[in-house]
Amino acid sequence: MINSDPRRTALSHLLTSLESGAPVDPLEGRLLDCKADVASEGSSDKEAGLVQDRALAKLIADAAACFANAEGGVVVLGVKENGVGPGTITGTAVDDAWLTNRIFQLIHRPVIVETFHTQGERCLAVFVEPAPFPIKDTQGGYRRRQGRDCQEMSGAELGSFSVARQTTDWSAAVSASTEGETDLAAMTDLRRLLQATQEVSRVSLANAPDGDLLRALGLVHQDGLHLNRAGELLCIRTPGRLALVDLICKDAVGGDSTFHSDFSGQPVLLALQEAFHILDARIAIYDFSRGGVTLRQEPALPVLARREAIVNAVTHRDWAQSHPITILLEGARLTVSSPGGFLFGISASTILTAPAQSRNRALASAFRSLRLAESEGTGVDRMFREMVRLGLEVPRIQEAAQGSRVVCVLEGGKPDENVIQAITQLPTNAQSDVDLNLILYLLQGKPTLNASELAPIIQKDKAAALAAFRRAKELGILDDTPHEGRCRLSANFRRILAPRLKYLRRTDSDYKGVISHFLSVAGQVRARDLIETFGITSVTASRILNQQTEEGFLRRVGSRGPGVRYIKPSLDARDDNERQSSTENLMQ
């Protein structure tokens, strides 16, 4: 973790104090708890046979839950709770990997277990992060660290717990670093980014003294002497610091690694810029030509989408955890995994429309000032828009492992010229409308769509979906179908996107697929549905429907004229009559 991690400071102070003969009791507190491993005392070689002590793991898990419900902390295993000086360090033979998994099994909260040696003894440090929601201990109770003790949480504490955790800005807290310790290369990069905006106020700021620049970006703590944690992350070089960003590149999914860097010790700002450059060099670029002339070039993964995924990971991750952000490029697939789950009120199904919020508001604000991030509430929109406008799949963003990480997957590939052409048919302002882009995306896979089906995809209510339909109709993207509330692509957009519309290939399986679609969404299919979907004649449509009827896939209702329709053969005559009456009323 960064050099201002108070848990590591507390651990270092413990070991130094014990070496000088201090007692353990006053060294324990809100961030540190010591536990002895009685079973291992007297063992001369604790590395020889690591053990799995379930009773001791339960004791450590309860202490970890207690810290998780407070400010986080570190449980030191191998030090007696009472005593004085180096003699209290007795070590442990508990298996660190096993203990990590066992604690997770007991309290469903990840911890980091690190082995260290002091005074000739092997000890373990169990680092615990503050939890975003109350954690139960192994007895099913809720307790939190208060000074040197664990105390039961009140109903009021439990009720306000999540809200309080969401409003805390980790990145605004004071760090141990000062302005004078900033890295020259990081400061140079800050100025370069401001100049690249070509905005008068930001270009002017780029020429300001270091202190004024850092203050203007909100990277100095309110004490005026130290950087805040955001400033420390972005501008301080710390040799030996644990990796904060881990980049791995492979030529194909599941292939061998061809590049790996964890940017050890670098300020996060420099690590990001280097990661961007490496990805830019490794992601394929496709030429789109006509008559031997290159009209445009597009990458296998849109630049804005991939950078937004990485910047989001930096600004929204849980920086109190020491795990790095992992960036994995496998061919044209980019997976970005960041520590910490979704914030309260956000899920995979609301990520496009949930109110804008961040764990690290000071850090997010600095990124927006540097134009590394979009304004609040538009970054994820941009990822979705940039992917689908090239004919690629929508981003997959999921919470993993009991809320321990958020994983974003961008599935790249060769951009589709037909989709690009369809998008460029729209007015400039409409091209950035995420709802319209998603309507086009959805109707490449199915013949028709209604507002109820669209709403969960754009993560809005039905009224907003209907409004999106109105905009699409005004722009000539959609036409109404005879089925109430259902729309399809207009003839112009079907022509442009024809190679992408598999249901328009006019094979027997395609006809059957479209028939099945109408049966599922409208309960019936008519010749007009096939005529309008495939652009075929009425004779051909009737022949297809009659053939499906003869094969037992359909049942015909009605004798002739526009009232003839086809339904599933399992429906009984009473259902037929009800549907016939409903259809006739609708037509009148």
C-alpha positions, 0 to 999 in steps of 0.5 A: 500500500501507499506509504501513509497506510496507518496499519503498516505504521502501527505494525512497524511501531509495534515491532520497534517498540518491542525490540526496545523493551516496551510492553504490548498492552499500550501498543494495541489499539483501534488499528492493531491487535496481537494474538498468540499461537500457544500451540506453536510456542517452543517450536524451533522451525515453524517453516518446517510443517505449516499447520491448520489450526481451526480454533485459532482461525476462528479467533482471528476471523472474529478480530478481523470482523471487528476491525472491518466494522470500524476503520480496518486494522491489522491482527498480528499472529505470533505476539503475546497479548500481555508481556514486555519486550522481545520475549512476547514474540513467540511466532506461529506455524499457521499456514498463511494461504490456508488462513486467508481462505479460512477467514473468508469462509468464516466471515465472507470478507477478504483479508490479506495475510502476510508473513514476516520474520522478527527476532528469529520468529515467523509471524503473520500480519492479517490486514483488514479493510473497512467493510462497506456493509456490516460484517457478522462474526462467527457467532452471528453478531455485529461488533466493532473495534473500540479502542482496544476492545470489540463492542456490540454495535447498536441498532442506530450504528447498524442503521447508519453504517452503509450511508456513513461508509459511502460518504467517506472520501478516502482520497481527501484524507491527509497523507504523510507526503509533502509538496516538496516530495513530488516526483518531477516526471509526475508534475511534468505529466500534470502540466502536459495533460492540462496543456493538451486540453487547449482550454485557456484556464487549464493551459494557464494553470499548467504554467503555475508554480507546483504548489499553486498547481497542486492546490488548484487540482485539489491535491493538497490537504486542508492543513496546507502542509501535506498532500492528500491521498489523491495527491500522494497517489498521483505525484509521489514515487515510492520505491518498494511500494506494493504494486498499484496497477498490474498490466498483463498482455497476451496475444490471445485469450488464454495464451502465454503472457508476452508483457507484464509490468506492475509499475512498482513504485511509480506514481499512479499518474505515470503508471496510467500514462505508460499503460495507455501507451502500451495498450495503444501499441498492442491493439490492432488498427483496421483500415476501411477502404473504398476504391483503394483509398483508406476512408477511416481507421478504427481500433479493435477496442475504442480508445475512449472505451478502454481508457474510461474502463481503466480510469473508472477503476482508479477513481472508484476502487477501494484504495484502502485495500492493497490489491492492485488494479489488474489490466489484462489484454488478451488479443482484443479482449480487455479485462479491468479488475479493481478492488472493492465492490459497487457502491451502495445503490449501484449494481450491474443492472443500474450502472448506466443510470444510478446517481453519480458517486465515487469513493474517492471524490478528490481523486475523481475531481482531479481526473476530471480537471485533467480531462482524464475522466468524463463528467460524473455520470457519463463515463460508463455511458461513453463506454457503452456508446463507443463499443456498440457504435463500432458493432462490438458487444456492450461492456460486461460489468459485474461485481465479483467475489462477495463484493471484493472486486468489480470486473469490466470486460470489453470484448473487442474485434474488427469494427463493423463497417455497416454499423459505422455507416448506420451511426453516421447517418444520424445527426451529430448530436444523436450519434452520442445518444446512448439510448439510440445506439442501444436500440440499434444494437438490440434490433440487430439481434431481433426483428422487433422491440417494445418499450418494456423490453428496452427499459431494462437494457437502457436501465430506465423506466418505461416512460424513458424507453417510450421517449427513446422510441419517439426520438428514434422514429423522428430520426427515421430509425424505427417504424411501427409494426401492426403489433401494438407497441412494437417497433422494427428498423426502418427500411433504410436502416435495415438496408444499411445493416442487412449483413448484420441482420441474420434474421434477413438471410431468407433461409428456412431457419431464418423464416422459422426464427422470425415466426417464433419471435412473433409467436413469443412476443405477440402470440400470433404471426401473420403474412404481413409480419413476414412481408414487412420483415423480409421484404418478400411478396404476399405469395411467398409469405403465405407459402412459408406459413402454410408450409409451417402449418403442414409441418405442425409448427403452426395452426391457422386461424381464419379462412381468408383476408387480413384476419388470417393469422397463425398461432401455436397448435397447442392453443385450444379452440376457445383461445382461438376464438378469444384471439380472433375477437381481440384481433378484429376489435384491434383492426376496427 
